Amino acid sequence: MLHRQGRQGRTQGQRPLVTSLAAVLVLLASCVNGNREYDEADDSVFGTYVHALDTTEQGKYLTHFLDTDSSGWEADKTVRRFYAERTHEPLWYARTGVTDLADSLMAILQRELPRHGLSPKAFFLPEIQSDLEIVHQLAFDSVGQSINEVLPRLEYHLTKAYVRYATGQRYGFIRPGRVFNRIDYKTDTASHAVLFDYKVKAPDYEESLQKLSSPERISYLRASAPVNSLYRTLQSLLEHSSDSAHRQAILVNLERCRWQMNRPEGRTHQVVVNIPAQQLWAICPDSVLSMKICCGSVATKTPLLSSEITHMQVNPDWIIPSSIVKGEVAVHGGDSAYFARHNYYIVDRQSGDTLDPREVSANLLRTGGLRVGQKGGAGNSLGRIVFRFANNFGVYLHDTNNRGAFNRERRTLSHGCVRVQKPFELACFLLQGADEWTLDKIRLAMDMKPQTVRGFEYLEEHVDDPRPLTVITYRDVVPRVPVYIIYYTVYPDPETGEVGYWPDLYGFDRVIRREMQPFLPN
C-alpha cells in the first residue's frame, strides 16, 4: 500500500521510467552477486537483525546452555543428547523468524498447566515468554542480548518444555518402582523391601523428540494428558477445591493416574483393595460389595500389586513365614504349652517328620530348616477361608480370628496380608453362579448356619462332629477375578461415587510430593 501510494504521488516532471529501469538493474545486479540483504530483511520478522544471524555464534551459545544444564531429569538428559548430536536446522525458528508453533506451545502450556496442577516455572514459561517478547518486539539492543544468544536459548527451553510436558503427562513425572522400592531398608535381608510391584511402562522420550520434527507436533502435545476416568474426576476436584490440604492430596493422586500400568477401571468384575481407605470393594456391573480390611503395619507394609484370584481354601493350615518364626515364635522354643495353646506344629523340612516342640530350641527354629504351621479351624490366624492369587510376596486375602480389629479406626496391623471383614460374602462374589449346596458347604465349614435342606441334613448326619471342616477344603475361582491392591488417598467410592479423602498411612504421598516438588506449584 505504501509503495503504491508513493507511485501515485509522482508529478509529470519526474522520470519514473528511468528510475524504474535503474531499480531493476540494481535488483538484477544484486541477484547475480548473491546479495539478497534487502529482500531477506523484508521477508523476515527479524527485520534488519536478520543480517546479524550467525550460526557459529548460535552454536556456541547452545553448547554453553547444554554444558551448564545440570538437571538430572531423564527428559532433560535426552534433550541434551539430542542437541549435542544435532547438526541440522533449529526446530523452532529459521532466518524468516520464530515459527508460529512456538506461540502455540506457549498458549497451550499457559492454559493446560494449571488444569493439571503443574508449575509454569517447571516448563520455563517465564523464560519462554520473555524471549518471545524480545523477538516479537525486536528488543535485542534494549535488553543488551544478541539475537544469536536469544534464539538458541528460546529453542532449548521450548524443546525442554515440550518433552517434559509430553512425556510427563503420558508416563508420569516420577518412576514409582524406583521410588517406592527404595524406601524401607530391611537389615535382616540387607536390602530394600519391594513395595510396588506393578509393571509400569517406561517413558518414551525419543518418541517426543520424533514428534517435534513431524506435522503431529502440536496434536501429540494436546493428546498427552491421561484419559482415564479417575484422572478426569481429580481434575474436576482440583478446579473446584480451595482447601490447601485437599489440593495437595489431589496433585499427588493425579500423578498416580499418569503411570501407564494395569489399574481398576469401570464396573467390570474385579476386587479393589485401597490401602489408605482400609476398604475392599468387590465390583460387578450391577452392584458393589463393600467391606473393611486390615492391612500391613507400617513396618510390614502390604505391597501394591495386581493379580487374579485363582482359588480359595477353607480352613487352611497357616504355614508361618520364616520372618515371623524367627522374630516372634523362636523365643518360645522348647515351650510345648505355647505351641499347644496356638495349635502350632513343627515339621523338619528335609525329612518331613513332625517334631516334639519340647525338643526344638530357639536356635533350631532360627536356622530355617524347620517349618512351623498352625492347624486350620477356629482360632487359626487366617480365619476360616483364604483367597489366593499369584504374587511375589506370599500375600493373600483372608478371614481372621480377631474380628474385633475391624472396629479400630486405624487397621494397619498385619504382616502384609489383607484381612477381610466379610469373607463369606466375598466367596459368594467370587463364585458367581455357584449352586446353593456349594455355598452351604462353605457355610458349614465356616461354622455358619446352612440355608438348604441338604445342609441341615448334613448337620444331622454329622451331629457328633461339631466342626465339619472337611465338607469343603478347596474351590477354584472360574473365571479368575482380577484383584488390585492400590494406594490412593483421594478416591471415589465405587458404590456411591462419593470421593473420599484418606490418610496417608504409609507416607507414600509425602514421598511422591517430595519427588515431584520441582513440577508442583509453590
DOMI-907899 format. One record per residue: x, y, z of N, C-alpha, C in turn; residue in one letter. Coordinates in steps of 0.2 Angstrom, whole numbers, plus 5000, padded with zeros to 4 digits. Layout:
<sites>
XYZXYZXYZA/...
</sites>
This chain:
<sites>
500449945000500050005000500450065000M/500950065004501450125004501850134998L/502050074995502350084989501950104983H/501350084983500850104978500650184979R/500550204985500450274986501050314984Q/501650294984502250334983502250344975G/502050284971502050294964501450344962R/500950344965500350384963500550454965Q/500950474969501050534971501650574967G/501850544962502350574957502050624953R/502450674951502250734946502450714939T/502150744934502350734927503050754926Q/503350804930504050824929504550774931G/504350724935504850664937504950614932Q/505550574932505650524927505550454930R/504950434930504850374933505150314929P/505150314923505450264919506150254920L/506550304920507250294921507350274928V/506950294933507050274940506950204940T/506350174937506150104937506650064934S/506950084928507450044925508150044929L/508250094932508850094937508750044943A/508150044945508050004951508049924949A/507849914943507849844940508549824939V/508949864936509649854935510049834942L/509849874947510149864954509949804956V/509249784956509049724958509349664955L/509449664948509749614944510449604946L/510749664947511449654949511549624956A/511149644960511149614967511049534967S/510549514962510449444962511049404959C/511349434954511949404951512449394956V/512549444960513149444965512949404971N/512349384972512049344978511949384984G/511849454982511649504988510949504988N/510649474994509949474994509749505001R/510149555003510049585010509349615011E/509249655006508649695006508049655006Y/507949605002507349555002507349515008D/507949495010507949445016507649485022E/507949545023507649585029506949595028A/506749615022506049625021505549565023D/505849505021505449445022505449415029D/505949435033506049405040505749455045S/505449425050505149465056505749485060V/506349465059506949495062507149565060F/506849585054507049645051507749645049G/508049705051508749715049509249665053T/508949645059509349595063509549535060Y/509149515055509249455051510049455048V/510249515047510949515045511449495050H/511249505056511749485062511749415064A/511249375061511249305062511849265060L/512149225065512749195064512749125067D/512649075063512549005065513148985070T/513749005068514348985073514249015080T/513949075080513849105087513249075090E/512749055086512249025089512448955092Q/512848925088513048855091513448865097G/513848915098514248925104513848935110K/513248975109512848985114512448925116Y/512248885111511848825113512348775117L/512948775114513448725118513448745125T/513548815126513548845133512948825137H/512348825134511748805138511748735140F/512048695135512048615136512548605142L/513148635142513648625147513448645154D/513048695154512848725161512248695163T/511948655160511248625162511448565166D/511348565172511448515177510848475179S/510348485176509748445178509848365177S/509548335182509648265182508948225179G/508448265177507848235175508048205168W/507748145167507948105161507748135155E/507148175155506848205149507448265147A/507748295152508248345151508848315148D/509048265151509648225148509548205141K/508948185139508848165132508848225128T/508548275130508648345126509348365125V/509748355130510448375129510848335124R/510648265125510948225120510748235113R/510148255112509848275106510148325102F/510248385106510648445103511348435103Y/511648395107512348385106512548345100A/512048305097512148265091511848295085E/511448355086511048385081511548435077R/511448425070511848475066511448505061T/510748495060510348525055509948585058H/509548605055509148675056508848675063E/508748725067508348735073507648705072P/507348695077506648665077506148725077L/506348775081505848825082505948895079W/506448905075506548965071506948955065Y/506949005060507349005054507549075053A/507849085047508049155046507449205045R/506849175043506249215042505949235049T/506149195054505849215061505749155065G/505449165071505249115075504549085073V/504549015072503948985070503249005074T/502749005071502049015075501948955080D/502248895079502248845084502448855090L/502948905091503248925097502648965101A/502349005098501749045101501248995103D/501148945099500548895100500748855106S/501448835107501648795113501548835119L/501748895119501648945124500948945127M/500448955122499748965123499448905126A/499648845124499448785126499648775134I/500348785135500548775142500248825147L/500148885145499848935149499148915151Q/498848885146498148855148498148795152R/498548745150498448675152498848665159E/499348695160499748685166499348695173L/498948745173498548755180498048705180P/497748675174497248625174497548565177R/498148545176498448485178498848495184H/498848545187499148555194499948565193G/500148585188500848595186501148665186L/501748675188502048735189502348765182S/502148825181502348855174503148865175P/503448875180504148885181504548815179K/504248765180504548695178504548685171A/504148725167504148725160504448785157F/504848825160505148885158504748935155F/504048935157503648985154503849055155L/504149075161504349145161504949165156P/505449115156505949125151505749125144E/505349085142505049075135504649145133I/504249165138503849225137504249285136Q/504749295140505249345140505649345133S/505849295131506249285125505749295119D/505149275119504749285114504549365113L/504449395119504349465118504949505115E/505549485117506149515114506149505107I/505949445104505949435097505449475094V/504849475097504249505093504349575093H/504649605098504749675099505449705096Q/505849655093506449665091506849715096L/506849685102507149725108507849705110A/508249675105508849645107509349695109F/509349755106509849805109509649835115D/508949845117508749875123508849825129S/508949755128509049715133509749695133V/510149715128510849705128511049635127G/510649595123510749525121510749515114Q/511249485111511249465104510749425102S/510449435096510049385093510249315093I/510949305092511249245092511249205099N/511149245104511049215111510349205112E/509849245111509149245112508849185109V/508949175102508649125099508849055101L/509449035102509648965104509348955111P/509349005115509048995122508348985122R/507949025117507249005116507148945114L/507548925109507548855106507548795111E/508048805115508248755120507648745125Y/507448805128506848805133506248775130H/506048795123505448765120505548695120L/506048665118506148595117506048555124T/506448585129506448555135505648555138K/505348615137504648615139504248565136A/504348565129503948515125504048445128Y/504648425128504748355130504548335138V/504748385142504448375149503748365149R/503348415146502648405147502348345143Y/502548335137502348275133502448205137A/503048195139503248135142502948135149T/503048185153502748185160502048175160G/501648205156500948195156500748125153Q/501148095149500948025146501247975151R/501747985154502047925158502147945166Y/502048005168502148025174502848055175G/502948095180503548135181504048105186F/503848045189504248005193504247935191I/504747895192504647825191504547785198R/503847765199503647735205504047675208P/504247635203504647575205505247595209G/505647645205506247665208506147705215R/505647735215505547775221505347735227V/504747695226504447665232504847605234F/505247575230505647515231506347535234N/506447595236507047615240506847655246R/506247635249506047675255506247635261I/506047575261506147535268506747485267D/507247505271507847455271507747405276Y/507847345275507747285280508447265281K/508647275288509347245290509347175290T/508847135291508847065291509047035284D/508847075279509047045272509547095268T/509747145272510247195269510047215262A/509347235262509047255255508447295257S/508247335251507547365252506947325251H/506447335254505847295253505547325247A/505247275243504847295237504147305239V/503947375238503347395240502847405234L/503147415228502747425222502947375217F/502447335215502547285210502147285204D/501947345202501547355196502047365190Y/501947335184502347345179502147415176K/502547465176502447525173502847545167V/502447565161502847575155503347635156K/503947625154504447675154504347735149A/504447795151504347845147504747845140P/504447865135504747855128504947935126D/505547955128505748025127505948035119Y/506147975116506347985109505747995105E/505147965107504547975103504348055103E/504448085109504348155109504748195105S/505348175104505848215100505648205093L/505448145091505248125084504648165082Q/504148175087503548215085503748285084K/504248315088504448385087504648395080L/504848355076505048365069504548345064S/503948325066503448305062502848355062S/502348345057501748385057501348375063P/501448325067501048305073501248335079E/501748385079502048415085501548435090R/501048485088500548515092500048465094I/499748425089499248375091499448325096S/500148305095500348255100500448285107Y/500648345107500648385114499948385117L/499448405113498748415116498548345118R/498748295115498448225117498848195123A/499248225126499748195131499448185137S/498848225139498548215146498248145147A/498248115152497948055154497148055152P/496848005150496148005148495747955153V/496047925158495647885162495147925167N/494647895169494047925172494247955179S/494747925182494947945189495348015188L/495748015183496148075182495648135180Y/495148125176494648175175494248195181R/494148155185493748165192494248215196T/494848195197495348235201495448305198L/495448305191495548375188494948415190Q/494348395190493748425192493748455199S/494048405204494048425211494648475212L/495148475208495648525208495448595206L/495048595201494748655199494248695204E/493948655207493348675212493548675219H/494148655221494348655228494848715230S/494648735236495048795238495448775245S/495348715247495648685253496348665251D/496848695255497548685253497748615254S/497548575260497748505261497448465255A/496848475254496448435248496848445242H/497048505240497348515234498048485233R/498348485239499048445239498948375238Q/498448345241498248275240498048255233A/497648305230497448295223498048295218I/498448335219499048345215499448275215L/499548245221499948185221499548125218V/498948125219498548075216498448085208N/498448145206498548155198499148125196L/499648125199500248095197500248015196E/499847985201499747915201499347895195R/498947935193498547925187498947925180C/499447965180499847965174500247905173R/500447865178500847805176500447755172W/500747735167500447685162500547615165Q/500047595168500047525171499347495171M/499347435173498647405174498347435180N/497747455179497347485185496647465185R/496247475190495547465190495247515186P/494747495182494347545178493647525176E/493247565177492547545176492147505181G/491647465178491247425183491347355181R/491947335178492047265177492047215183T/492047155183492047105188492747115191H/492847135197493547145200493547165207Q/494147155210494147165218494747225218V/494547275222494947335223495047345230V/495747345232495947355239496247415239V/496047475243496347535243496647545250N/497247545251497647545257497447605261I/497447665259497347725263496547725266P/496147695261495447695263495347635268A/495747585269495647525273495047495271Q/494947485264494247465262494447425256Q/493947375255493947325249493247335246L/493347345239492747345235492747285230W/492247245230492147195225491547215220A/491847235214491447265210491147225204I/490547235202490247195196489847255193C/489647235187489247295183488647315186P/488347275190487647305193487647315201D/488247305204488247305211488947315214S/489047335220489747335223489647315230V/490047265232490147235239490747275242L/490547305248491047345251491147315258S/491847325260491947295267492647325270M/492747325276493347355279493847295278K/494547325279495047275279495547295284I/495947255286496547265290497147245285C/497647295285498247285281498847285284C/499447285281500047285284500247345288G/500647335293500847385298501347435294S/501547485297502047525294502747495293V/502847445297503447415297503447355292A/502847325291502747275286502247285281T/502347335277501847365273501547315268K/500947315266500647275261500847305254T/501147265250501447285244500847305239P/500947345234500547365229500647325223L/500047295221500147245215499447235212L/499547205206498847175203498947105201S/498447065202498546995200497846965198S/497746905199497046875198496946825203E/496346825206496146775212496046705208I/496446655210496346595206495946545210T/496046545217495646495221495546515228H/495146475232495046495239495146425243M/495446435249495546375253495146385260Q/494746335262494346345268494646305273V/494746335279495046305285495746285283N/496146325280496846305279497346305285P/497846265284498346275289498746345287D/499046375292499446435291500146415292W/500546415286501246405286501546465288I/501846475294502046535296502746555293I/502746625290503346645286503946645291P/504446625288505146625292505246685295S/505146745293505246805296504846805303S/504246785303503846785309504146735314I/504346675311504546625315505246645319V/505646675315506246705318506146765323K/505646805321505546865325505146855331G/504646805331504146805336504046735339E/504146685335504046615338504646585341V/505246595338505846565340505946575348A/505746635350505946645358505546595362V/505046565359504646515363504946445362H/505546435359505746375358505846325364G/505546265364505546225370504946225374G/504546275373503946285377503346255373D/503246195375502746155372502046185374S/501946215379501246245381501146295376A/501646335374501546395369501246365363Y/501646315360501446285354500746245354F/500546215360499946185360499346235361A/499546295364499046345365498846375358R/499346385354499146415347499046365342H/499046295343498946245338499546245333N/500146265336500646265331501046195331Y/501246175325501646115325502346135321Y/502846085322503446095319503646035314I/503846055308504045995304504746005301V/505145955301505845955298505745965290D/506046015287505946025280506245965276R/506745935279507145885275506845825275Q/506645795281506345735282505645725282S/505245785283504545785284504245765290G/504745755295504445725301504245785306D/503645765310503445815314503745805321T/504045865324504445865329504145885336L/504345855341504145875348504345945350D/503945995351504146065352504646065358P/504546015363505046015369505746005367R/505845975361506545965359506746005354E/506446065352506646115347506846175351V/507446195351507746255354507546315349S/507646375353507546435349508046445343A/508746415344509246425339509046375333N/508746315334508546275329507946305325L/507546345328506946375325507246435320L/507746465322508046515318508446495312R/508646435312509046405306508746405300T/508046405300507746405293507546335291G/507846285294507746215292507146185295G/506746215299506146195301505546235299L/504946205298504346235296503846235301R/503646295303503146295308502446315305V/501946275307501246285305500746295310G/500146315308499646315313499046285310Q/498746235314498146195311497546235310K/497246215304496646255302496046245307G/495546295306494946295310494946355315G/494446355319494346405324495046425327A/495146485328495746515331496346515327G/496246495320496846505316496946575314N/497546595313497646665312497346685305S/497246645300496946655294496246655294L/495946635300495246635300495046565296G/494446565293494146505291494246505283R/494446555280494546555272495046605270I/495346575265495946615262495846625254V/495946685251495846695244496546705241F/496746655237497446655234497546685227R/498046725226498246745220499046755219F/499246745213499946735212500246805213A/500846805217501246875218501846855221N/502346905221503046895223503146895231N/502646905235502746915242502346865246F/501946815244501646765248501046805252G/500746855249500246885252499546865249V/499046875253498346855250497846885254Y/497246885252496646905256496446845261L/496246865267495946805271495546835277H/495146785280494746795286495246805292D/494946815297495346825303495046795310T/495446775314495146755321495046815326N/495246875323495246935328494746985324N/494046975325493547015322493547085325R/493747085331493747155334494147205331G/494647185327495147235324494747275319A/494247255316493847295312493547355315F/493447355321493147415325493647475326N/494347455324494847505325494747555319R/494947625321494947675316495547665311E/496147645314496747635310496847555311R/496847525305496947455305497547425301R/498147455302498747435299499047395305T/498947325304499247285310499447215307L/499347205301499547135299500347135296S/500547075295501247065292501247075285H/500747105282500747115274500147095271G/499847035273499247015270498647055272C/498047045268497447085269496947045272V/496747065278496147035282495447065280R/494947025278494347055275493847045280V/493347095281492847095286492247045284Q/492147035277491546995275491846935271K/492146885274492446835270491946795266P/491446775269490946735266490646765260F/490446835261490146875256490646875250E/491246885251491746885246491846825242L/491746765246491746705242491146695238A/490546725240490046715235490146765229C/490446815230490546865224491046825219F/491546795222492046765218491746705214L/491246665217490946605214490346625211L/490346665206489746685203489446625199Q/488746615201488346565198488446495202G/488746495207488846435211488146415214A/488046355214487446325217487346335224D/486846325227486746345234487046285239E/487146225236487446175240488146195241W/488446215236489146235236489246295241T/488846345241488846395246488746365253L/488246325254488146295260488746255263D/489046225259489646185261490146235264K/490246295261490746345264490446365270I/489746375271489446395277489646345282R/489546285281489646235286490346235288L/490746235283491546235285491746295289A/491346345289491546405292491146415299M/490746355301490346355307489746415306D/489446415300488946465299488246415298M/487746445299487046415298486946395291K/486746335289486646325282485946355280P/485846355273485246385271484846335267Q/485046275266484746225262484546165266T/484046135263483846075266484446025267V/484746015261485345975261485845995266R/485946055268486446075273486246055280G/485546065281485346045288485345965289F/485245925283485345855283486045835285E/486445875282487145855283487345865290Y/487145925293487245935300486945875305L/486345855303486045795307486545735306E/486745725300487145665299487845665303E/488045725304488745735307488645775314H/488145745317487945785324488545775329V/488945725328489545715333490145755331D/490045785325490645825323490445895323D/490645935328490446005329490746055324P/491246025321491546075316491746035309R/491246025305491345985299491846025294P/492446025296492946065292493146035285L/493045975284493245945278492645945273T/492045965274491545965269491746005263V/492146055263492446085258493146115260I/493646105256494346125258494646175253T/494346165246494646205241494146215235Y/494246275232493746285227494146335222R/494146315215494446365210493946425209D/494246475207493846535205493846535198V/493346525195493246515187492646555185V/492746605181493446635178493746675184P/494446675183494846715188494646785188R/494646815194494446885195495046925197V/495146985193495647025194495647055201P/496247065204496247095211496847155210V/496647215213497147265213497247295220Y/497847295222497947325228498247395227I/497947445228498147515226498247555232I/498547615231498647665236498447735233Y/497847755235497547825233497247855239Y/497547915240497247955246496647995244T/496548005238495948035236495647985230V/495047965232494747905228493947905228Y/493647895223492847895223492647825226P/492147825230491847755232491547725226D/491747665224491447635218490647625219P/490447625225489747605226489347675226E/489547725229489147785229489447845224T/490047835222490347885218490647945222G/490447945229490748005233491447995234E/491848055233492548055234492748055241V/493248015243493448015250494148035250G/494348075255495048095256495348055262Y/495848015261496047965266496747985268W/496947955275497547975277498147935274P/498747965274499247945270499647895275D/499347835276499547785281500247765281L/500547755275501247735274501747795272Y/501447855271501947905270502047915262G/501747875258501847875251501747945248F/501147975250501048045247501648095248D/501948085254502448135256503048115251R/503148055250503748035245503648065238V/503048055235502848075229502948155229I/502648185234502648265234503448285234R/503848255238504548265238504848265231R/504748205228505048195221504748235216E/504148255216503848305211503848375213M/504248395218504248465220504348515215Q/504848495210505048545205504448555200P/504048515200503448525195502848545198F/502848555205502148575208502148645209L/501548675209501548755211501848765218P/502048825219502348835226501748845231N/
</sites>
